């Protein structure tokens, strides 16, 4: 696997080596010892999968302390625009974001440590996303920030009125009103 830093030093892109032939392909998607050596020593305890139709926007979500979560995300089917926002109030990149295209064609994975909000926009007709998490879901600590906040300046490749977004995500707080790290 190849590991690459992003503008957020702790957010790591992981590119597996894919072996393909006329039958299809095969790749190692996770190996604990290699992950610990190249990213960090964390153990994933929970995995979720979501299926989204085109133009579905999910996020920006995270869990607050003491139940904050690091995530390893990937797309097993389709294509998404992954969105990651630094919500560490003492960080030099606080409030900044990156977007990364994840797909079943590029097989890229992203490690997102605690202190970042995460969301994605489904770009293909159907997108299936997998999330490995290093702590369990906690309804009391689950929250997010509003992706439409002007200060975040997140440019989506679709008009807002064409998005499929949950009522809950539409009313997430602004960055200045959110519980931060």
N, C-alpha and C positions, 0 to 999 in steps of 0.2 A: 504494500500500500504506500501511496505517497501522501504526505501530510504537508499542508500549506497554511501559513498564517494569513489572516485577513487584516484589515486596518485595526480590528480589535484583537490584540495579541492572543487572547485566550479563546477566541472563536476560531476553530480549526476546520479547514476543508480536508476531507479524506477521500482520496481517489483510489479505489481498489484496482488491482490488475485483473482485467477481464480476459478470459480464455474463451474464444468463440470458434465455432465451426459450422458446418451445414446443419447440425442438429439444434443449434442455439448457442447459449453461453453458460459459463460457470464462473463464479468468483467467490472469494472469501469475503464476507461482509463484516465480520467482526472477529477479532482474536485478542483476548484479554491481555496477554503479556505484551504484545506489540502496541496495543492501545495505551497501556500504562507507561511504556517506554517513550512513546512519541506524543502523548497528549496529557494524561494525568492518571493518577491511581484512584479510580472511582469504580464502584460496583453498581451496575444497573439492577434494579429490583422490580421494575414494572415496565410493561410494554403496551402501548396503545396503537391502534391502527384506525385511520379515518378514511372514508371514501367521500369524495366531494365531486359535485358536477361542475362544469365549466362556469367560471365567473364567481364561484363561491369564495368569499373572503372569511378566513377564520383568524381571530386574534385582534389584538396583540395580547397574549396571555403570559402569565407567570405565577409562581407561588411565592409568598412572602416568608420571611424567617419566622419561626424556626423550621419550616417545612419547605424551604426553597429547593428547587430541583435543577440539576444539570440535565441536558437532553442530548441525545444523538439522534438526528432525524435523517430520513431518507425517503425516496419515492420509489415504490416497487411497480407502479403502473401510472403512466401519464406524465404530466409535466406541471410544475408549480413555480411561482415566484415566491421564494422564501424571504421573509422580512425579519430582521433582527435589530433591536434597539437597545442601546446601552442605557440602563436605568440605575447605574451606580453613581450616586450623587457626587462623590468625590473623585470621579474619574475625569481625566482630561478629554474624553470623548463622550461625556454625559449628554444624552439626548440625540446623539448621532445614530444613524442607521446604515445598514448595508442590505442589499438585495442580491440574491443568488438564485439562478435557475437550477432547479433540481429535477431530474427526470429519470425514467427507466432506460433512457439511452445513454446518459452520461454517468449514471450510477454514483454520482457524487453524494457524499454524506457530510453533514455539518455537526460538529460538536459545539453546543451552546452552553456555557457555564452559568452558574447562578449569577444573578445580577443583570440578566438580559431578558427583555420581553420578546416573544416570538409569535409570528403569525405567518400565513401564507395565502396566496391567491391561486386558485386552480386555473391553469391555462389551457388544459386539454379537456375534451368532452367529459372524461372521468379521470380523477387523480386519486391514487391510493398512497397515503403517507403513513410511515411508521415512526414511532417515537419511543426510544428507550430512555427511561428515567431513573435517576439514582435515589429518589425518595418516592414514597407513596402519595397518591392523591389526597389532598386535604381540602374539603369544601370551605373550611374556615380560613384558609390561607390562599385560596384560588382567586385571582383577580386579573387585572389587565389595564392597559392604557388604550385610549382611542386612536385608532390608526388615522383618523381624519384631522387630528389636531394640526393646525397650521404650522406651529413651531417645529414639528417633526419633518415637514416638507417631504413626505413620502409620495412619490409619483407612481401612480398605478397605471398600467397600460389599458385601462378601460374606464369609461365614464361611470361616475358614482351611481347614477340611477340604473345602471345595468348590473350592478353587483347583487349577489345573493348573500345576505349577511343576517345573522341572528339578531333578534331584538336586544338581547343581552349585550352583544358586541357593539351595537349602535350607541349604547349609553355608557360605555366604559369611561372612566374619568380621564381628564387631561393629565399630562405628565406632572404639572405643578400640583395637582390635587391627588395624585396617586401615592400609595405607600411604596417607598423606594428602599434601595439598599444603601 
